Amino acid sequence: MKFDPERRRRVMGRSIKLGHCICNPKQPCPCDMFKEKNLCLCAGERLEDNPDEVRLTTFVESAGCASKINQEDLKKALAGLPRPDDPRVLVSADTCDDAGIFLLDNKTALVQSVDVFTPSVDDPYTFGQIAAANSVSDIYAMGGTPLTALSVIAFPIEVLPHRIMNDLLRGGIDKMKEAEVSILGGHSIKDKEVKFGFAVTGIVDPEKMVTNDRALPGDALVLTKPIGTGIISFAGQMDKAAAAEIHAVSVSMKTLNKGASEAMMELGVRTATDVTGFGFLGHLSEIVVQSGVTAEIFADSVPLFDGVMDLIGQHVASGAVERNREYSSRFVDKDQDVGEDIEIALYDPQTSGGLLMCYPEDKVASLLEALRKKGIKNPAVVGRITGSSEGRIRLKKRR
């Protein structure tokens, strides 16, 4: 905007009389920005759009779904809160599922979710795509068809150029268009950290909805995307990830789970989840607890992105790995030959990860074939449900 000296005098004069900035009571006036750049952000003065690349991940502490509150703290914070008593609520937060479901009539139910997180990549357009793909994934995981969305964005609008926010939103809009979802509007707030996501509404047949509480002994566990997005994103923040590694996870994260969900519904899968911020073992722990079963995981069969084990060997793993382990490890036992490195990968928080499905082991070949026909390149059988329990996970190597 055009420099307005009178506005600056008026705004800074008020701040100085108050003894602090009128926009941020935590900082003095003149602030560091004024001293270093001769800019008063409170007076509407802005940095010129910089043609150089802006690295979004440098504006956040935790990248992607690693920024989410962990299971341990979340469950403590939610303890004792009133639950819905409306009989039309078919799925609520009680079962820690991917989305809520509300019955409209005998053939139709609403399925709703909201997902907001920090950038996992530096390019704003790509991050917008990833945020959209991640948000609709919860609807796909429940067997639903997403219809509408509302965007939610937090952005340091006084610090970053407007074009960055525009690119971010455009990426989300384009990906939602691919998912055939109409964006009806949204909400924005000013924040020091970039955060973006969507509240998504879809529909599902209540007789065919997919939940996390119906896994049965004899089911195989099928995963549709590799693991390791959190580790590679964290490495990218520190310039320790190769360009090819970042590209591979970016392509995966912005890929919709639409095809996987369609295959899942065609074959009648009834238990699944999407693997995101709580990590592979965190989301699996909800399945085994809610279903009352024991899962046996072939740790050496879980697909990983190239470079993940090398990075773990260099001690590259975010603090979110430990936060996920803090909660989920209580459900996990492992054989002695299962190494610490692969366990770290299985606790790694994923951003826009794949679907984890339960399907009868004697029919699993048909599910793998259906997934490949939908464009899922390498769906993997990563384990099986072995029996009933209060909810256990056994890590072992495939014999």
C-alpha positions in Angstrom: 0.0 0.0 0.0 1.1 3.6 -0.4 3.0 5.0 2.6 0.8 7.2 4.8 3.0 9.2 7.2 0.0 10.6 9.0 -1.5 7.2 9.7 1.9 6.0 11.0 2.2 9.0 13.4 -1.4 8.4 14.6 -1.0 4.7 15.2 2.5 4.8 16.7 1.6 7.7 18.9 -1.2 5.7 20.4 1.1 2.7 20.9 3.8 4.8 22.6 1.3 6.3 25.0 0.0 2.8 25.9 3.5 1.6 26.4 3.2 -1.2 23.9 2.1 -2.1 20.3 -1.6 -1.7 19.8 -1.6 -4.9 17.7 0.5 -7.0 20.1 0.6 -6.0 23.7 3.6 -8.4 24.2 5.9 -6.2 22.2 7.1 -2.6 22.6 6.7 0.3 20.2 8.8 0.9 18.2 9.0 -2.9 17.5 11.9 -4.8 16.0 10.2 -4.8 12.5 10.2 -1.0 12.6 13.8 -0.8 13.8 15.0 -3.3 11.2 12.8 -2.6 8.2 11.3 0.9 8.9 7.8 -0.6 8.7 4.9 -0.2 11.0 2.6 -3.2 10.4 -0.1 -1.7 12.7 -0.3 1.2 10.3 -1.0 -1.2 7.4 2.5 -1.0 6.0 3.7 -4.3 4.4 6.8 -5.9 3.0 6.9 -5.8 -0.7 6.1 -9.0 -2.5 9.5 -10.8 -2.7 10.0 -12.7 -6.0 12.3 -15.1 -4.2 11.0 -18.4 -3.0 9.4 -18.4 0.4 9.9 -21.7 2.4 6.7 -22.3 4.3 8.2 -24.9 6.6 10.5 -22.2 8.1 7.5 -20.4 9.5 6.3 -23.4 11.6 7.7 -25.4 14.5 6.2 -28.8 13.6 5.5 -29.7 10.0 2.3 -31.2 8.8 0.3 -33.5 11.0 3.2 -33.5 13.5 1.6 -30.2 14.6 -1.5 -31.9 16.0 -2.1 -32.6 19.7 -1.1 -36.1 20.5 -3.4 -38.9 21.6 -2.4 -38.9 25.2 -3.0 -35.2 25.8 -6.1 -35.1 23.6 -7.8 -37.9 25.5 -7.0 -36.2 28.8 -8.4 -32.9 27.6 -11.6 -34.5 26.3 -12.2 -36.6 29.4 -15.5 -35.9 31.1 -17.0 -33.7 28.4 -20.7 -34.3 27.6 -21.5 -36.6 24.7 -24.3 -36.3 22.3 -27.5 -38.1 23.3 -29.3 -37.7 20.0 -30.1 -41.2 18.6 -29.4 -39.8 15.1 -25.7 -39.6 16.0 -24.4 -42.8 14.6 -20.6 -42.1 15.1 -19.2 -39.5 17.5 -15.9 -38.8 19.2 -16.6 -41.7 21.6 -15.0 -44.2 19.3 -12.1 -42.0 18.1 -13.1 -42.6 14.5 -12.1 -40.5 11.5 -15.3 -38.5 11.2 -18.7 -38.1 12.8 -21.9 -39.5 11.2 -25.4 -38.1 11.6 -28.5 -40.0 10.3 -30.8 -38.1 8.0 -33.0 -41.0 6.9 -32.9 -44.7 6.4 -30.7 -44.4 3.3 -28.6 -41.3 4.0 -26.4 -40.0 6.7 -24.1 -36.9 6.9 -20.4 -37.6 7.5 -18.4 -34.7 8.7 -14.8 -33.9 9.7 -12.5 -30.9 10.0 -8.7 -31.0 9.6 -6.2 -28.1 9.9 -2.4 -28.4 10.2 0.9 -26.6 9.4 2.8 -26.9 6.1 4.6 -30.1 5.4 6.2 -28.8 2.2 7.6 -25.4 1.2 5.6 -24.7 -2.0 2.3 -23.0 -1.1 0.3 -24.4 -4.0 1.5 -28.0 -3.2 0.7 -27.5 0.5 -2.8 -26.3 -0.5 -3.3 -29.5 -2.4 -2.0 -31.6 0.4 -4.3 -29.9 2.9 -7.3 -30.6 0.8 -6.4 -34.2 0.2 -5.8 -34.7 3.9 -9.1 -33.2 4.8 -11.3 -35.2 2.5 -9.4 -38.4 3.5 -11.5 -38.7 6.7 -14.7 -38.8 4.6 -13.2 -41.5 2.3 -12.1 -43.5 5.3 -15.7 -43.7 6.5 -16.9 -44.9 3.1 -18.5 -41.6 2.4 -18.7 -39.3 -0.6 -17.5 -35.7 0.1 -19.8 -33.0 -1.2 -18.9 -29.6 0.3 -16.1 -27.9 2.3 -15.3 -24.8 4.2 -11.7 -23.6 4.3 -9.9 -22.7 7.5 -6.7 -20.7 7.3 -4.3 -19.0 9.7 -1.7 -16.8 8.0 0.9 -14.2 8.9 -0.6 -11.7 6.4 1.6 -8.8 7.6 4.8 -10.8 7.1 4.2 -13.1 4.1 3.1 -11.8 0.6 -0.5 -12.0 -0.3 0.4 -14.1 -3.3 1.5 -16.9 -1.0 -1.9 -17.1 0.6 -3.5 -16.9 -2.8 -1.3 -19.8 -4.1 -2.1 -21.9 -1.0 -5.9 -21.4 -1.4 -5.7 -22.1 -5.1 -4.0 -25.4 -4.5 -6.8 -26.4 -2.1 -9.5 -25.3 -4.5 -8.0 -27.2 -7.4 -7.6 -30.4 -5.3 -11.2 -30.1 -4.0 -12.3 -29.7 -7.6 -10.6 -33.0 -8.4 -12.4 -34.6 -5.6 -15.7 -33.1 -6.9 -16.2 -31.1 -3.7 -17.7 -27.6 -3.7 -16.0 -25.0 -1.5 -18.8 -22.9 0.0 -16.6 -20.4 1.8 -14.3 -20.3 4.8 -12.7 -18.5 7.7 -9.3 -16.8 8.1 -7.4 -15.5 11.1 -4.0 -13.7 11.5 -1.4 -16.0 13.1 2.4 -16.2 13.3 2.3 -19.7 11.9 0.7 -20.8 8.6 -2.1 -23.3 9.2 -4.6 -24.6 6.6 -7.3 -27.1 6.2 -11.0 -27.7 5.6 -14.2 -28.7 7.3 -15.7 -31.3 4.9 -19.3 -32.6 4.7 -20.3 -35.7 2.8 -22.9 -38.4 2.7 -22.8 -42.1 3.4 -25.3 -45.0 3.3 -25.8 -45.8 7.0 -25.9 -49.5 6.2 -22.6 -49.4 4.4 -20.6 -46.9 6.6 -17.0 -48.0 7.4 -15.9 -47.6 11.1 -12.9 -48.6 13.2 -14.7 -51.1 15.5 -15.6 -54.1 13.3 -12.2 -55.8 12.7 -12.5 -59.6 13.1 -10.0 -62.5 13.7 -9.1 -63.8 10.2 -8.9 -60.3 8.7 -5.9 -59.2 6.8 -4.6 -55.6 7.2 -4.0 -53.7 3.9 -2.2 -50.4 3.6 -2.5 -48.2 0.5 0.4 -45.7 0.9 3.9 -45.9 2.2 4.9 -44.6 5.6 7.5 -41.9 6.4 6.1 -38.5 5.4 6.7 -37.0 8.8 10.4 -38.0 8.9 11.1 -36.8 5.4 9.2 -33.5 6.0 11.2 -33.0 9.2 14.4 -33.7 7.3 13.3 -31.2 4.7 13.0 -28.5 7.4 16.7 -29.1 8.2 17.9 -29.4 4.6 18.7 -33.1 5.2 16.2 -34.6 2.7 17.1 -35.2 -0.9 15.0 -33.5 -3.5 13.8 -36.9 -4.8 12.6 -37.9 -1.4 10.7 -34.7 -0.9 9.1 -35.0 -4.3 8.0 -38.6 -3.6 6.3 -37.8 -0.4 4.7 -34.6 -1.9 3.2 -36.7 -4.7 1.8 -39.2 -2.2 0.4 -36.6 0.2 -1.5 -34.7 -2.5 -2.9 -37.9 -3.9 -6.6 -38.4 -3.0 -7.7 -41.6 -1.2 -10.8 -41.5 -3.5 -9.8 -44.6 -5.6 -8.9 -46.5 -2.5 -12.2 -45.7 -0.9 -14.1 -46.7 -4.0 -12.4 -50.1 -4.1 -13.0 -50.5 -0.4 -16.8 -49.9 -0.9 -17.1 -52.1 -3.9 -15.8 -55.1 -2.0 -17.8 -54.3 1.2 -15.0 -53.4 3.6 -16.5 -52.5 6.9 -13.5 -51.5 9.1 -10.8 -49.0 8.1 -9.0 -45.8 9.1 -6.7 -43.3 7.4 -3.2 -43.1 8.7 -2.3 -39.5 9.7 -1.0 -37.6 12.7 -1.0 -40.4 15.3 1.2 -42.6 13.1 0.6 -46.1 11.8 0.6 -47.7 15.3 -1.5 -44.9 16.8 -4.3 -45.3 14.3 -4.1 -49.1 14.4 -4.4 -48.9 18.2 -7.8 -47.3 17.8 -8.9 -50.2 15.6 -7.7 -52.9 17.9 -9.2 -51.3 21.1 -12.5 -50.4 19.5 -12.8 -53.8 17.9 -11.5 -55.8 20.9 -8.9 -57.7 18.9 -5.2 -58.4 18.6 -3.3 -57.3 15.4 -0.1 -59.0 14.3 2.0 -56.6 12.2 4.8 -57.8 9.9 7.1 -54.9 10.5 9.4 -55.7 7.6 6.4 -55.7 5.2 5.1 -52.2 6.0 6.1 -50.1 2.9 8.4 -47.1 3.6 9.4 -44.2 1.4 12.9 -44.3 0.1 15.4 -42.7 2.4 13.3 -43.1 5.6 15.5 -45.7 7.2 18.7 -43.8 6.3 17.3 -40.7 7.9 16.3 -42.5 11.1 19.8 -43.9 11.1 21.0 -40.3 11.2 18.7 -39.7 14.2 16.2 -37.7 12.1 12.8 -38.1 13.8 10.6 -35.3 15.2 9.4 -35.0 18.8 6.0 -36.1 17.6 7.3 -39.7 17.2 7.9 -39.8 21.0 4.6 -38.2 21.7 2.9 -40.9 19.6 4.9 -43.6 21.3 3.9 -42.3 24.7 0.3 -43.2 24.1 0.4 -46.1 21.6 3.2 -48.2 23.1 1.0 -49.4 25.9 -0.8 -51.5 23.3 2.3 -52.8 21.5 4.5 -55.8 22.1 7.4 -56.7 19.8 9.6 -59.6 19.0 13.3 -59.2 19.8 14.3 -59.1 16.2 12.2 -56.1 15.4 14.6 -53.1 15.5 14.2 -49.7 17.1 14.5 -48.0 13.7 11.4 -49.6 12.1 9.5 -49.0 15.3 10.3 -45.2 15.0 8.9 -45.3 11.4 5.7 -46.9 12.6 5.2 -44.1 15.2 6.0 -41.4 12.7 3.1 -38.9 12.2 1.8 -39.1 8.7 0.3 -36.3 6.6 -2.4 -37.3 4.1 -1.4 -41.0 4.6 -3.1 -44.0 3.1 -6.1 -46.1 4.2 -5.6 -49.0 6.5 -8.3 -51.6 5.8 -9.4 -54.9 7.4 -10.6 -57.6 5.1 -11.0 -61.4 5.3 -7.6 -62.9 4.6 -9.0 -65.6 2.3 -10.4 -62.8 0.1 -7.6 -60.3 0.3 -6.3 -61.0 -3.2 -9.5 -59.5 -4.6 -9.1 -56.3 -2.6 -5.5 -55.9 -3.8 -6.6 -56.4 -7.4 -9.5 -53.8 -7.0 -7.1 -51.3 -5.4 -4.6 -51.7 -8.3 -7.4 -51.2 -10.8 -8.2 -47.9 -9.1 -4.6 -46.7 -9.6 -3.1 -47.7 -6.2 0.3 -48.9 -7.3 1.6 -50.9 -4.4 -1.1 -51.8 -1.8 0.5 -54.0 0.8 -0.7 -56.7 3.2 1.0 -55.6 6.4 -0.5 -57.9 9.0 -3.6 -59.7 10.2 -6.1 -59.9 13.1 -5.3 -63.0 15.1 -7.8 -63.1 17.9 -9.9 -61.3 20.5 -8.4 -59.2 23.3 -8.8 -55.8 25.0 -6.7 -54.4 22.1 -3.1 -55.5 21.4 -0.6 -55.1 18.6 2.2 -57.6 18.1 5.2 -56.5 16.0 7.1 -59.3 14.3 9.0 -60.0 11.1 7.3 -62.1 8.4 8.5 -65.7 8.7 
